[in-house]
Amino acid sequence: TGFLPGPIILLGAPGVGKGTQAKLLMAKFGIPQISTGDILRDNIARKTELGREAKARMDHGHLVEDEIVNGMVAQRLNAQDTEGGFILDGYPRTTAQASYIERLRCSDEGGDKVSLSLPFVAINIVVDETELLKRITGRRICPSGHIYNIYSNPPKRENVCDVDGSPLEQRTDDTEQAFHKRMDEYRAKTAPVIAYFNDKGHLFRQVDGSQPVEQVSSAIVEMLRHLRGKAQV
Ligand code: AP5
């Protein structure tokens, strides 16, 4: 992963394609995707105390408390597989979370992990709201995480995962009502995180997420290549 200029943060509103792009980057660069949404949903499925606490907030489109997600991320970053880099998907979502992860990067708590000694590469994916609603209501997921969309990326057999044959599900927060609440939360609490990373000496870039999946992915990889080239100069 010497190619990457630093650990990646994928920013963007609900449904812009953070999870889809994170999985492609993970496959291309062999670094893990750390999705706070996936970790929370896994806790809900396993009926942990954390999952029970988070479920109602998530179903209604509210953010989960900063302390909970910060703790989850710090714990996940302790794992060895983050040594050569990682992709944060859906985190940080508030300026308090952004300053927490930044403190972790700069403090001894991050240990001597090479990936945490580099600046973050924050990539903001942008898609207009009408398209986002269509993506959210059209999304279908399989329990092991493969993502489909009935409009743009339907499975070969209706409601069945192409990869492992599992029945597909709709996320409980992928309703129109919860989407609007998630957008309110995004505008109020997450949009300021963009300014945070655009302002603090990090590498910040914006990408048009309205193009087809492969084109968005190529644009991100090209951007990383360019940033890496600049970092080496
Ligand atoms: P989370 O799971 O992070 O949800 P989100 O940010 O709302 O993002 P999504 O997962 O909905 O979308 P995405 O951008 O990953 O898009 P995807 O690739 O799936 O969070 C859920 C909840 O957990 C939050 O509301 C909150 O309660 C809690 N939470 C999580 N993190 C938290 C944090 N840090 N702090 C506090 N609370 C937190 O794509 C969407 C659809 O579009 C798919 O169907 C896909 O196939 C399709 N698609 C993707 N790309 C394209 C394309 N280019 N063209 C056409 N279709 C596309």
Residues whose N, C-alpha, C, O or C-beta is under 5 A from the ligand:
A	BS01	AP5	G12 A13 P14 G15 V16 G17 K18 G19 T20 Q21 T36 G37 D38 R57 M58 G61 H62 L63 V64 V69 D89 G90 Y91 P92 R93 R135 G138 R139 R140 I147 Y148 N149 S152 N153 G209 Q211 P212 V213 V216
